Amino acid sequence: MADPSHRERGLRAAIHNPRVSEQAKQHDRELLASEFGEQVEEQVEEHAAPSSGRKPRRSSSGDAGPEHHMAEEKDPAKVIRGLKSALKNPHVSEKAKEADRKRLLELGESLE
């Protein structure tokens, strides 16, 4: 059988998916409880306008949001390459480029 964690994630995703019926969500809650011993609370979801299906873009500003701390876990060479490429990208704002320059200096990189 496949990895149980994949099944658990799939059940959780279905519970939070607005396109899944309440009956299916209840069934998935029961499966989570019986197979994984987890209780998932029912959430009352407001019906909002459907999104375009796109994820919101993150700026490359290097602000101290939750993504800022994730960069420490990533390959530093890739982070540096990404910051340098953002400096050369004409679609990146000057404010974001300035934050990227500051981050590069913090990482000990030259600004060529």
DOZALO-685840 format. One record per atom (N, C-alpha, C): atom name; z negated, x negated, y negated. Coordinates in steps of 0.02 Angstrom, whole numbers, padded with zeros to 5 digits. Layout:
N
<kolse><atom>CA</atom><up>Z</up><east>X</east><north>Y</north></kolse>
...
//
This chain:
112
<kolse><atom>N</atom><up>00000</up><east>-00042</east><north>00059</north></kolse>
<kolse><atom>CA</atom><up>00000</up><east>00000</east><north>00000</north></kolse>
<kolse><atom>C</atom><up>00000</up><east>-00044</east><north>-00062</north></kolse>
<kolse><atom>N</atom><up>00022</up><east>-00018</east><north>-00116</north></kolse>
<kolse><atom>CA</atom><up>00025</up><east>-00055</east><north>-00179</north></kolse>
<kolse><atom>C</atom><up>-00045</up><east>-00070</east><north>-00205</north></kolse>
<kolse><atom>N</atom><up>-00048</up><east>-00112</east><north>-00254</north></kolse>
<kolse><atom>CA</atom><up>-00111</up><east>-00132</east><north>-00285</north></kolse>
<kolse><atom>C</atom><up>-00147</up><east>-00069</east><north>-00311</north></kolse>
<kolse><atom>N</atom><up>-00210</up><east>-00058</east><north>-00292</north></kolse>
<kolse><atom>CA</atom><up>-00246</up><east>00002</east><north>-00314</north></kolse>
<kolse><atom>C</atom><up>-00254</up><east>00006</east><north>-00390</north></kolse>
<kolse><atom>N</atom><up>-00256</up><east>-00051</east><north>-00423</north></kolse>
<kolse><atom>CA</atom><up>-00263</up><east>-00049</east><north>-00496</north></kolse>
<kolse><atom>C</atom><up>-00202</up><east>-00019</east><north>-00529</north></kolse>
<kolse><atom>N</atom><up>-00143</up><east>-00027</east><north>-00497</north></kolse>
<kolse><atom>CA</atom><up>-00083</up><east>00004</east><north>-00524</north></kolse>
<kolse><atom>C</atom><up>-00088</up><east>00080</east><north>-00520</north></kolse>
<kolse><atom>N</atom><up>-00114</up><east>00104</east><north>-00464</north></kolse>
<kolse><atom>CA</atom><up>-00122</up><east>00176</east><north>-00455</north></kolse>
<kolse><atom>C</atom><up>-00172</up><east>00203</east><north>-00506</north></kolse>
<kolse><atom>N</atom><up>-00226</up><east>00167</east><north>-00516</north></kolse>
<kolse><atom>CA</atom><up>-00277</up><east>00189</east><north>-00563</north></kolse>
<kolse><atom>C</atom><up>-00248</up><east>00193</east><north>-00634</north></kolse>
<kolse><atom>N</atom><up>-00210</up><east>00142</east><north>-00654</north></kolse>
<kolse><atom>CA</atom><up>-00179</up><east>00142</east><north>-00720</north></kolse>
<kolse><atom>C</atom><up>-00130</up><east>00199</east><north>-00728</north></kolse>
<kolse><atom>N</atom><up>-00092</up><east>00213</east><north>-00675</north></kolse>
<kolse><atom>CA</atom><up>-00044</up><east>00268</east><north>-00677</north></kolse>
<kolse><atom>C</atom><up>-00078</up><east>00336</east><north>-00685</north></kolse>
<kolse><atom>N</atom><up>-00133</up><east>00345</east><north>-00650</north></kolse>
<kolse><atom>CA</atom><up>-00171</up><east>00408</east><north>-00656</north></kolse>
<kolse><atom>C</atom><up>-00199</up><east>00415</east><north>-00727</north></kolse>
<kolse><atom>N</atom><up>-00226</up><east>00361</east><north>-00753</north></kolse>
<kolse><atom>CA</atom><up>-00253</up><east>00363</east><north>-00821</north></kolse>
<kolse><atom>C</atom><up>-00198</up><east>00378</east><north>-00873</north></kolse>
<kolse><atom>N</atom><up>-00140</up><east>00347</east><north>-00863</north></kolse>
<kolse><atom>CA</atom><up>-00085</up><east>00358</east><north>-00909</north></kolse>
<kolse><atom>C</atom><up>-00063</up><east>00431</east><north>-00907</north></kolse>
<kolse><atom>N</atom><up>-00059</up><east>00460</east><north>-00848</north></kolse>
<kolse><atom>CA</atom><up>-00039</up><east>00530</east><north>-00842</north></kolse>
<kolse><atom>C</atom><up>-00089</up><east>00576</east><north>-00877</north></kolse>
<kolse><atom>N</atom><up>-00153</up><east>00561</east><north>-00872</north></kolse>
<kolse><atom>CA</atom><up>-00204</up><east>00602</east><north>-00904</north></kolse>
<kolse><atom>C</atom><up>-00196</up><east>00602</east><north>-00980</north></kolse>
<kolse><atom>N</atom><up>-00175</up><east>00546</east><north>-01008</north></kolse>
<kolse><atom>CA</atom><up>-00169</up><east>00541</east><north>-01081</north></kolse>
<kolse><atom>C</atom><up>-00098</up><east>00556</east><north>-01106</north></kolse>
<kolse><atom>N</atom><up>-00053</up><east>00573</east><north>-01061</north></kolse>
<kolse><atom>CA</atom><up>00016</up><east>00587</east><north>-01081</north></kolse>
<kolse><atom>C</atom><up>00022</up><east>00661</east><north>-01102</north></kolse>
<kolse><atom>N</atom><up>00044</up><east>00675</east><north>-01163</north></kolse>
<kolse><atom>CA</atom><up>00049</up><east>00744</east><north>-01186</north></kolse>
<kolse><atom>C</atom><up>00102</up><east>00785</east><north>-01149</north></kolse>
<kolse><atom>N</atom><up>00146</up><east>00753</east><north>-01114</north></kolse>
<kolse><atom>CA</atom><up>00199</up><east>00789</east><north>-01079</north></kolse>
<kolse><atom>C</atom><up>00179</up><east>00809</east><north>-01008</north></kolse>
<kolse><atom>N</atom><up>00119</up><east>00791</east><north>-00987</north></kolse>
<kolse><atom>CA</atom><up>00095</up><east>00809</east><north>-00920</north></kolse>
<kolse><atom>C</atom><up>00055</up><east>00873</east><north>-00925</north></kolse>
<kolse><atom>N</atom><up>00065</up><east>00919</east><north>-00878</north></kolse>
<kolse><atom>CA</atom><up>00031</up><east>00984</east><north>-00879</north></kolse>
<kolse><atom>C</atom><up>-00044</up><east>00975</east><north>-00868</north></kolse>
<kolse><atom>N</atom><up>-00082</up><east>01025</east><north>-00892</north></kolse>
<kolse><atom>CA</atom><up>-00155</up><east>01023</east><north>-00883</north></kolse>
<kolse><atom>C</atom><up>-00173</up><east>01024</east><north>-00809</north></kolse>
<kolse><atom>N</atom><up>-00134</up><east>01060</east><north>-00769</north></kolse>
<kolse><atom>CA</atom><up>-00148</up><east>01063</east><north>-00698</north></kolse>
<kolse><atom>C</atom><up>-00141</up><east>00994</east><north>-00666</north></kolse>
<kolse><atom>N</atom><up>-00088</up><east>00958</east><north>-00684</north></kolse>
<kolse><atom>CA</atom><up>-00078</up><east>00891</east><north>-00657</north></kolse>
<kolse><atom>C</atom><up>-00132</up><east>00843</east><north>-00682</north></kolse>
<kolse><atom>N</atom><up>-00151</up><east>00851</east><north>-00746</north></kolse>
<kolse><atom>CA</atom><up>-00204</up><east>00808</east><north>-00773</north></kolse>
<kolse><atom>C</atom><up>-00269</up><east>00819</east><north>-00736</north></kolse>
<kolse><atom>N</atom><up>-00285</up><east>00882</east><north>-00721</north></kolse>
<kolse><atom>CA</atom><up>-00347</up><east>00897</east><north>-00684</north></kolse>
<kolse><atom>C</atom><up>-00345</up><east>00866</east><north>-00615</north></kolse>
<kolse><atom>N</atom><up>-00287</up><east>00871</east><north>-00582</north></kolse>
<kolse><atom>CA</atom><up>-00279</up><east>00841</east><north>-00516</north></kolse>
<kolse><atom>C</atom><up>-00290</up><east>00765</east><north>-00519</north></kolse>
<kolse><atom>N</atom><up>-00262</up><east>00733</east><north>-00571</north></kolse>
<kolse><atom>CA</atom><up>-00269</up><east>00661</east><north>-00578</north></kolse>
<kolse><atom>C</atom><up>-00342</up><east>00642</east><north>-00592</north></kolse>
<kolse><atom>N</atom><up>-00377</up><east>00684</east><north>-00631</north></kolse>
<kolse><atom>CA</atom><up>-00449</up><east>00671</east><north>-00643</north></kolse>
<kolse><atom>C</atom><up>-00488</up><east>00672</east><north>-00577</north></kolse>
<kolse><atom>N</atom><up>-00471</up><east>00722</east><north>-00535</north></kolse>
<kolse><atom>CA</atom><up>-00504</up><east>00727</east><north>-00471</north></kolse>
<kolse><atom>C</atom><up>-00489</up><east>00667</east><north>-00426</north></kolse>
<kolse><atom>N</atom><up>-00426</up><east>00643</east><north>-00428</north></kolse>
<kolse><atom>CA</atom><up>-00408</up><east>00584</east><north>-00389</north></kolse>
<kolse><atom>C</atom><up>-00446</up><east>00523</east><north>-00413</north></kolse>
<kolse><atom>N</atom><up>-00451</up><east>00515</east><north>-00479</north></kolse>
<kolse><atom>CA</atom><up>-00488</up><east>00458</east><north>-00507</north></kolse>
<kolse><atom>C</atom><up>-00561</up><east>00461</east><north>-00484</north></kolse>
<kolse><atom>N</atom><up>-00590</up><east>00520</east><north>-00485</north></kolse>
<kolse><atom>CA</atom><up>-00660</up><east>00527</east><north>-00465</north></kolse>
<kolse><atom>C</atom><up>-00669</up><east>00512</east><north>-00391</north></kolse>
<kolse><atom>N</atom><up>-00624</up><east>00537</east><north>-00349</north></kolse>
<kolse><atom>CA</atom><up>-00633</up><east>00527</east><north>-00277</north></kolse>
<kolse><atom>C</atom><up>-00614</up><east>00457</east><north>-00254</north></kolse>
<kolse><atom>N</atom><up>-00560</up><east>00429</east><north>-00281</north></kolse>
<kolse><atom>CA</atom><up>-00536</up><east>00364</east><north>-00258</north></kolse>
<kolse><atom>C</atom><up>-00569</up><east>00305</east><north>-00292</north></kolse>
<kolse><atom>N</atom><up>-00586</up><east>00314</east><north>-00357</north></kolse>
<kolse><atom>CA</atom><up>-00611</up><east>00257</east><north>-00395</north></kolse>
<kolse><atom>C</atom><up>-00681</up><east>00269</east><north>-00422</north></kolse>
<kolse><atom>N</atom><up>-00709</up><east>00329</east><north>-00410</north></kolse>
<kolse><atom>CA</atom><up>-00776</up><east>00344</east><north>-00434</north></kolse>
<kolse><atom>C</atom><up>-00782</up><east>00347</east><north>-00509</north></kolse>
<kolse><atom>N</atom><up>-00729</up><east>00366</east><north>-00542</north></kolse>
<kolse><atom>CA</atom><up>-00729</up><east>00368</east><north>-00615</north></kolse>
<kolse><atom>C</atom><up>-00723</up><east>00440</east><north>-00640</north></kolse>
<kolse><atom>N</atom><up>-00760</up><east>00455</east><north>-00692</north></kolse>
<kolse><atom>CA</atom><up>-00756</up><east>00521</east><north>-00724</north></kolse>
<kolse><atom>C</atom><up>-00720</up><east>00512</east><north>-00790</north></kolse>
<kolse><atom>N</atom><up>-00667</up><east>00550</east><north>-00798</north></kolse>
<kolse><atom>CA</atom><up>-00629</up><east>00548</east><north>-00861</north></kolse>
<kolse><atom>C</atom><up>-00640</up><east>00614</east><north>-00896</north></kolse>
<kolse><atom>N</atom><up>-00664</up><east>00612</east><north>-00957</north></kolse>
<kolse><atom>CA</atom><up>-00677</up><east>00673</east><north>-00994</north></kolse>
<kolse><atom>C</atom><up>-00613</up><east>00706</east><north>-01014</north></kolse>
<kolse><atom>N</atom><up>-00615</up><east>00773</east><north>-01016</north></kolse>
<kolse><atom>CA</atom><up>-00557</up><east>00810</east><north>-01039</north></kolse>
<kolse><atom>C</atom><up>-00554</up><east>00803</east><north>-01114</north></kolse>
<kolse><atom>N</atom><up>-00495</up><east>00794</east><north>-01139</north></kolse>
<kolse><atom>CA</atom><up>-00486</up><east>00788</east><north>-01211</north></kolse>
<kolse><atom>C</atom><up>-00447</up><east>00847</east><north>-01237</north></kolse>
<kolse><atom>N</atom><up>-00470</up><east>00876</east><north>-01291</north></kolse>
<kolse><atom>CA</atom><up>-00432</up><east>00929</east><north>-01322</north></kolse>
<kolse><atom>C</atom><up>-00382</up><east>00896</east><north>-01368</north></kolse>
<kolse><atom>N</atom><up>-00318</up><east>00906</east><north>-01351</north></kolse>
<kolse><atom>CA</atom><up>-00266</up><east>00872</east><north>-01390</north></kolse>
<kolse><atom>C</atom><up>-00235</up><east>00921</east><north>-01438</north></kolse>
<kolse><atom>N</atom><up>-00229</up><east>00899</east><north>-01500</north></kolse>
<kolse><atom>CA</atom><up>-00194</up><east>00939</east><north>-01549</north></kolse>
<kolse><atom>C</atom><up>-00120</up><east>00926</east><north>-01541</north></kolse>
<kolse><atom>N</atom><up>-00082</up><east>00978</east><north>-01548</north></kolse>
<kolse><atom>CA</atom><up>-00010</up><east>00970</east><north>-01541</north></kolse>
<kolse><atom>C</atom><up>00019</up><east>00946</east><north>-01607</north></kolse>
<kolse><atom>N</atom><up>00036</up><east>00883</east><north>-01608</north></kolse>
<kolse><atom>CA</atom><up>00065</up><east>00852</east><north>-01668</north></kolse>
<kolse><atom>C</atom><up>00140</up><east>00850</east><north>-01660</north></kolse>
<kolse><atom>N</atom><up>00174</up><east>00835</east><north>-01714</north></kolse>
<kolse><atom>CA</atom><up>00246</up><east>00828</east><north>-01710</north></kolse>
<kolse><atom>C</atom><up>00263</up><east>00771</east><north>-01663</north></kolse>
<kolse><atom>N</atom><up>00314</up><east>00780</east><north>-01622</north></kolse>
<kolse><atom>CA</atom><up>00332</up><east>00726</east><north>-01575</north></kolse>
<kolse><atom>C</atom><up>00354</up><east>00664</east><north>-01613</north></kolse>
<kolse><atom>N</atom><up>00334</up><east>00607</east><north>-01587</north></kolse>
<kolse><atom>CA</atom><up>00353</up><east>00545</east><north>-01619</north></kolse>
<kolse><atom>C</atom><up>00424</up><east>00526</east><north>-01599</north></kolse>
<kolse><atom>N</atom><up>00450</up><east>00477</east><north>-01632</north></kolse>
<kolse><atom>CA</atom><up>00519</up><east>00456</east><north>-01618</north></kolse>
<kolse><atom>C</atom><up>00522</up><east>00415</east><north>-01554</north></kolse>
<kolse><atom>N</atom><up>00465</up><east>00401</east><north>-01523</north></kolse>
<kolse><atom>CA</atom><up>00464</up><east>00362</east><north>-01462</north></kolse>
<kolse><atom>C</atom><up>00460</up><east>00287</east><north>-01475</north></kolse>
<kolse><atom>N</atom><up>00459</up><east>00268</east><north>-01537</north></kolse>
<kolse><atom>CA</atom><up>00455</up><east>00197</east><north>-01555</north></kolse>
<kolse><atom>C</atom><up>00383</up><east>00177</east><north>-01567</north></kolse>
<kolse><atom>N</atom><up>00369</up><east>00116</east><north>-01551</north></kolse>
<kolse><atom>CA</atom><up>00303</up><east>00090</east><north>-01566</north></kolse>
<kolse><atom>C</atom><up>00302</up><east>00067</east><north>-01638</north></kolse>
<kolse><atom>N</atom><up>00244</up><east>00074</east><north>-01672</north></kolse>
<kolse><atom>CA</atom><up>00241</up><east>00050</east><north>-01741</north></kolse>
<kolse><atom>C</atom><up>00248</up><east>-00026</east><north>-01742</north></kolse>
<kolse><atom>N</atom><up>00281</up><east>-00050</east><north>-01794</north></kolse>
<kolse><atom>CA</atom><up>00291</up><east>-00122</east><north>-01800</north></kolse>
<kolse><atom>C</atom><up>00229</up><east>-00154</east><north>-01829</north></kolse>
<kolse><atom>N</atom><up>00216</up><east>-00215</east><north>-01806</north></kolse>
<kolse><atom>CA</atom><up>00162</up><east>-00254</east><north>-01835</north></kolse>
<kolse><atom>C</atom><up>00193</up><east>-00302</east><north>-01885</north></kolse>
<kolse><atom>N</atom><up>00157</up><east>-00312</east><north>-01939</north></kolse>
<kolse><atom>CA</atom><up>00182</up><east>-00362</east><north>-01986</north></kolse>
<kolse><atom>C</atom><up>00164</up><east>-00431</east><north>-01960</north></kolse>
<kolse><atom>N</atom><up>00199</up><east>-00480</east><north>-01984</north></kolse>
<kolse><atom>CA</atom><up>00184</up><east>-00549</east><north>-01964</north></kolse>
<kolse><atom>C</atom><up>00139</up><east>-00581</east><north>-02017</north></kolse>
<kolse><atom>N</atom><up>00098</up><east>-00539</east><north>-02049</north></kolse>
<kolse><atom>CA</atom><up>00057</up><east>-00563</east><north>-02104</north></kolse>
<kolse><atom>C</atom><up>-00002</up><east>-00605</east><north>-02081</north></kolse>
<kolse><atom>N</atom><up>-00020</up><east>-00602</east><north>-02017</north></kolse>
<kolse><atom>CA</atom><up>-00075</up><east>-00641</east><north>-01993</north></kolse>
<kolse><atom>C</atom><up>-00142</up><east>-00615</east><north>-02017</north></kolse>
<kolse><atom>N</atom><up>-00145</up><east>-00549</east><north>-02033</north></kolse>
<kolse><atom>CA</atom><up>-00208</up><east>-00522</east><north>-02056</north></kolse>
<kolse><atom>C</atom><up>-00259</up><east>-00523</east><north>-02000</north></kolse>
<kolse><atom>N</atom><up>-00321</up><east>-00512</east><north>-02018</north></kolse>
<kolse><atom>CA</atom><up>-00375</up><east>-00519</east><north>-01969</north></kolse>
<kolse><atom>C</atom><up>-00386</up><east>-00456</east><north>-01929</north></kolse>
<kolse><atom>N</atom><up>-00333</up><east>-00422</east><north>-01909</north></kolse>
<kolse><atom>CA</atom><up>-00338</up><east>-00363</east><north>-01867</north></kolse>
<kolse><atom>C</atom><up>-00351</up><east>-00383</east><north>-01795</north></kolse>
<kolse><atom>N</atom><up>-00352</up><east>-00334</east><north>-01749</north></kolse>
<kolse><atom>CA</atom><up>-00366</up><east>-00350</east><north>-01679</north></kolse>
<kolse><atom>C</atom><up>-00314</up><east>-00397</east><north>-01649</north></kolse>
<kolse><atom>N</atom><up>-00252</up><east>-00395</east><north>-01672</north></kolse>
<kolse><atom>CA</atom><up>-00201</up><east>-00439</east><north>-01645</north></kolse>
<kolse><atom>C</atom><up>-00213</up><east>-00512</east><north>-01663</north></kolse>
<kolse><atom>N</atom><up>-00249</up><east>-00524</east><north>-01718</north></kolse>
<kolse><atom>CA</atom><up>-00262</up><east>-00592</east><north>-01741</north></kolse>
<kolse><atom>C</atom><up>-00299</up><east>-00632</east><north>-01687</north></kolse>
<kolse><atom>N</atom><up>-00346</up><east>-00600</east><north>-01654</north></kolse>
<kolse><atom>CA</atom><up>-00386</up><east>-00635</east><north>-01604</north></kolse>
<kolse><atom>C</atom><up>-00348</up><east>-00644</east><north>-01539</north></kolse>
<kolse><atom>N</atom><up>-00297</up><east>-00604</east><north>-01527</north></kolse>
<kolse><atom>CA</atom><up>-00258</up><east>-00611</east><north>-01466</north></kolse>
<kolse><atom>C</atom><up>-00217</up><east>-00675</east><north>-01467</north></kolse>
<kolse><atom>N</atom><up>-00198</up><east>-00698</east><north>-01526</north></kolse>
<kolse><atom>CA</atom><up>-00157</up><east>-00758</east><north>-01530</north></kolse>
<kolse><atom>C</atom><up>-00193</up><east>-00819</east><north>-01502</north></kolse>
<kolse><atom>N</atom><up>-00259</up><east>-00819</east><north>-01504</north></kolse>
<kolse><atom>CA</atom><up>-00297</up><east>-00875</east><north>-01477</north></kolse>
<kolse><atom>C</atom><up>-00290</up><east>-00880</east><north>-01402</north></kolse>
<kolse><atom>N</atom><up>-00273</up><east>-00825</east><north>-01369</north></kolse>
<kolse><atom>CA</atom><up>-00265</up><east>-00825</east><north>-01296</north></kolse>
<kolse><atom>C</atom><up>-00194</up><east>-00843</east><north>-01276</north></kolse>
<kolse><atom>N</atom><up>-00148</up><east>-00842</east><north>-01323</north></kolse>
<kolse><atom>CA</atom><up>-00078</up><east>-00854</east><north>-01307</north></kolse>
<kolse><atom>C</atom><up>-00063</up><east>-00929</east><north>-01311</north></kolse>
<kolse><atom>N</atom><up>-00005</up><east>-00947</east><north>-01287</north></kolse>
<kolse><atom>CA</atom><up>00018</up><east>-01016</east><north>-01288</north></kolse>
<kolse><atom>C</atom><up>00026</up><east>-01038</east><north>-01361</north></kolse>
<kolse><atom>N</atom><up>-00013</up><east>-01087</east><north>-01384</north></kolse>
<kolse><atom>CA</atom><up>-00010</up><east>-01108</east><north>-01454</north></kolse>
<kolse><atom>C</atom><up>00060</up><east>-01129</east><north>-01477</north></kolse>
<kolse><atom>N</atom><up>00099</up><east>-01160</east><north>-01433</north></kolse>
<kolse><atom>CA</atom><up>00166</up><east>-01182</east><north>-01452</north></kolse>
<kolse><atom>C</atom><up>00210</up><east>-01121</east><north>-01467</north></kolse>
<kolse><atom>N</atom><up>00203</up><east>-01068</east><north>-01429</north></kolse>
<kolse><atom>CA</atom><up>00243</up><east>-01008</east><north>-01441</north></kolse>
<kolse><atom>C</atom><up>00221</up><east>-00973</east><north>-01505</north></kolse>
<kolse><atom>N</atom><up>00156</up><east>-00973</east><north>-01519</north></kolse>
<kolse><atom>CA</atom><up>00131</up><east>-00943</east><north>-01581</north></kolse>
<kolse><atom>C</atom><up>00160</up><east>-00981</east><north>-01640</north></kolse>
<kolse><atom>N</atom><up>00159</up><east>-01047</east><north>-01637</north></kolse>
<kolse><atom>CA</atom><up>00186</up><east>-01088</east><north>-01692</north></kolse>
<kolse><atom>C</atom><up>00260</up><east>-01076</east><north>-01701</north></kolse>
<kolse><atom>N</atom><up>00298</up><east>-01073</east><north>-01646</north></kolse>
<kolse><atom>CA</atom><up>00370</up><east>-01060</east><north>-01651</north></kolse>
<kolse><atom>C</atom><up>00383</up><east>-00992</east><north>-01683</north></kolse>
<kolse><atom>N</atom><up>00343</up><east>-00942</east><north>-01665</north></kolse>
<kolse><atom>CA</atom><up>00351</up><east>-00876</east><north>-01693</north></kolse>
<kolse><atom>C</atom><up>00337</up><east>-00874</east><north>-01768</north></kolse>
<kolse><atom>N</atom><up>00284</up><east>-00909</east><north>-01788</north></kolse>
<kolse><atom>CA</atom><up>00268</up><east>-00912</east><north>-01860</north></kolse>
<kolse><atom>C</atom><up>00322</up><east>-00948</east><north>-01899</north></kolse>
<kolse><atom>N</atom><up>00348</up><east>-01003</east><north>-01871</north></kolse>
<kolse><atom>CA</atom><up>00401</up><east>-01040</east><north>-01906</north></kolse>
<kolse><atom>C</atom><up>00465</up><east>-00998</east><north>-01911</north></kolse>
<kolse><atom>N</atom><up>00481</up><east>-00961</east><north>-01859</north></kolse>
<kolse><atom>CA</atom><up>00541</up><east>-00920</east><north>-01862</north></kolse>
<kolse><atom>C</atom><up>00533</up><east>-00863</east><north>-01912</north></kolse>
<kolse><atom>N</atom><up>00472</up><east>-00837</east><north>-01920</north></kolse>
<kolse><atom>CA</atom><up>00460</up><east>-00785</east><north>-01969</north></kolse>
<kolse><atom>C</atom><up>00472</up><east>-00812</east><north>-02040</north></kolse>
<kolse><atom>N</atom><up>00456</up><east>-00876</east><north>-02051</north></kolse>
<kolse><atom>CA</atom><up>00467</up><east>-00905</east><north>-02117</north></kolse>
<kolse><atom>C</atom><up>00541</up><east>-00908</east><north>-02135</north></kolse>
<kolse><atom>N</atom><up>00583</up><east>-00913</east><north>-02085</north></kolse>
<kolse><atom>CA</atom><up>00655</up><east>-00918</east><north>-02097</north></kolse>
<kolse><atom>C</atom><up>00690</up><east>-00850</east><north>-02094</north></kolse>
<kolse><atom>N</atom><up>00655</up><east>-00799</east><north>-02075</north></kolse>
<kolse><atom>CA</atom><up>00684</up><east>-00732</east><north>-02068</north></kolse>
<kolse><atom>C</atom><up>00689</up><east>-00698</east><north>-02137</north></kolse>
<kolse><atom>N</atom><up>00749</up><east>-00679</east><north>-02159</north></kolse>
<kolse><atom>CA</atom><up>00756</up><east>-00648</east><north>-02224</north></kolse>
<kolse><atom>C</atom><up>00726</up><east>-00578</east><north>-02228</north></kolse>
<kolse><atom>N</atom><up>00710</up><east>-00547</east><north>-02172</north></kolse>
<kolse><atom>CA</atom><up>00682</up><east>-00480</east><north>-02171</north></kolse>
<kolse><atom>C</atom><up>00606</up><east>-00479</east><north>-02176</north></kolse>
<kolse><atom>N</atom><up>00575</up><east>-00538</east><north>-02176</north></kolse>
<kolse><atom>CA</atom><up>00502</up><east>-00543</east><north>-02181</north></kolse>
<kolse><atom>C</atom><up>00483</up><east>-00550</east><north>-02255</north></kolse>
<kolse><atom>N</atom><up>00434</up><east>-00511</east><north>-02277</north></kolse>
<kolse><atom>CA</atom><up>00414</up><east>-00511</east><north>-02347</north></kolse>
<kolse><atom>C</atom><up>00382</up><east>-00578</east><north>-02366</north></kolse>
<kolse><atom>N</atom><up>00382</up><east>-00592</east><north>-02431</north></kolse>
<kolse><atom>CA</atom><up>00352</up><east>-00654</east><north>-02456</north></kolse>
<kolse><atom>C</atom><up>00277</up><east>-00655</east><north>-02442</north></kolse>
<kolse><atom>N</atom><up>00246</up><east>-00597</east><north>-02447</north></kolse>
<kolse><atom>CA</atom><up>00174</up><east>-00593</east><north>-02433</north></kolse>
<kolse><atom>C</atom><up>00159</up><east>-00613</east><north>-02361</north></kolse>
<kolse><atom>N</atom><up>00200</up><east>-00588</east><north>-02315</north></kolse>
<kolse><atom>CA</atom><up>00191</up><east>-00605</east><north>-02244</north></kolse>
<kolse><atom>C</atom><up>00206</up><east>-00679</east><north>-02232</north></kolse>
<kolse><atom>N</atom><up>00258</up><east>-00704</east><north>-02266</north></kolse>
<kolse><atom>CA</atom><up>00275</up><east>-00775</east><north>-02257</north></kolse>
<kolse><atom>C</atom><up>00218</up><east>-00819</east><north>-02282</north></kolse>
<kolse><atom>N</atom><up>00187</up><east>-00800</east><north>-02337</north></kolse>
<kolse><atom>CA</atom><up>00131</up><east>-00839</east><north>-02364</north></kolse>
<kolse><atom>C</atom><up>00073</up><east>-00840</east><north>-02314</north></kolse>
<kolse><atom>N</atom><up>00059</up><east>-00783</east><north>-02284</north></kolse>
<kolse><atom>CA</atom><up>00006</up><east>-00780</east><north>-02234</north></kolse>
<kolse><atom>C</atom><up>00024</up><east>-00823</east><north>-02173</north></kolse>
<kolse><atom>N</atom><up>00088</up><east>-00823</east><north>-02154</north></kolse>
<kolse><atom>CA</atom><up>00110</up><east>-00864</east><north>-02097</north></kolse>
<kolse><atom>C</atom><up>00105</up><east>-00938</east><north>-02113</north></kolse>
<kolse><atom>N</atom><up>00121</up><east>-00957</east><north>-02176</north></kolse>
<kolse><atom>CA</atom><up>00114</up><east>-01027</east><north>-02196</north></kolse>
<kolse><atom>C</atom><up>00040</up><east>-01049</east><north>-02191</north></kolse>
<kolse><atom>N</atom><up>-00004</up><east>-01005</east><north>-02215</north></kolse>
<kolse><atom>CA</atom><up>-00075</up><east>-01020</east><north>-02212</north></kolse>
<kolse><atom>C</atom><up>-00098</up><east>-01028</east><north>-02140</north></kolse>
<kolse><atom>N</atom><up>-00075</up><east>-00984</east><north>-02096</north></kolse>
<kolse><atom>CA</atom><up>-00093</up><east>-00988</east><north>-02025</north></kolse>
<kolse><atom>C</atom><up>-00067</up><east>-01052</east><north>-01993</north></kolse>
<kolse><atom>N</atom><up>-00006</up><east>-01072</east><north>-02011</north></kolse>
<kolse><atom>CA</atom><up>00022</up><east>-01134</east><north>-01984</north></kolse>
<kolse><atom>C</atom><up>-00021</up><east>-01194</east><north>-02005</north></kolse>
<kolse><atom>N</atom><up>-00042</up><east>-01194</east><north>-02068</north></kolse>
<kolse><atom>CA</atom><up>-00085</up><east>-01249</east><north>-02092</north></kolse>
<kolse><atom>C</atom><up>-00151</up><east>-01249</east><north>-02054</north></kolse>
<kolse><atom>N</atom><up>-00179</up><east>-01189</east><north>-02041</north></kolse>
<kolse><atom>CA</atom><up>-00241</up><east>-01185</east><north>-02002</north></kolse>
<kolse><atom>C</atom><up>-00232</up><east>-01213</east><north>-01932</north></kolse>
<kolse><atom>N</atom><up>-00172</up><east>-01206</east><north>-01904</north></kolse>
<kolse><atom>CA</atom><up>-00157</up><east>-01231</east><north>-01837</north></kolse>
<kolse><atom>C</atom><up>-00138</up><east>-01304</east><north>-01838</north></kolse>
<kolse><atom>N</atom><up>-00137</up><east>-01335</east><north>-01898</north></kolse>
<kolse><atom>CA</atom><up>-00122</up><east>-01406</east><north>-01904</north></kolse>
<kolse><atom>C</atom><up>-00048</up><east>-01422</east><north>-01902</north></kolse>
<kolse><atom>N</atom><up>-00005</up><east>-01375</east><north>-01919</north></kolse>
<kolse><atom>CA</atom><up>00067</up><east>-01386</east><north>-01918</north></kolse>
<kolse><atom>C</atom><up>00093</up><east>-01399</east><north>-01988</north></kolse>
<kolse><atom>N</atom><up>00146</up><east>-01439</east><north>-01992</north></kolse>
<kolse><atom>CA</atom><up>00178</up><east>-01452</east><north>-02056</north></kolse>
<kolse><atom>C</atom><up>00224</up><east>-01394</east><north>-02072</north></kolse>
<kolse><atom>N</atom><up>00241</up><east>-01386</east><north>-02136</north></kolse>
<kolse><atom>CA</atom><up>00282</up><east>-01330</east><north>-02157</north></kolse>
<kolse><atom>C</atom><up>00355</up><east>-01350</east><north>-02169</north></kolse>
<kolse><atom>N</atom><up>00377</up><east>-01404</east><north>-02143</north></kolse>
<kolse><atom>CA</atom><up>00446</up><east>-01429</east><north>-02149</north></kolse>
<kolse><atom>C</atom><up>00480</up><east>-01404</east><north>-02210</north></kolse>
//
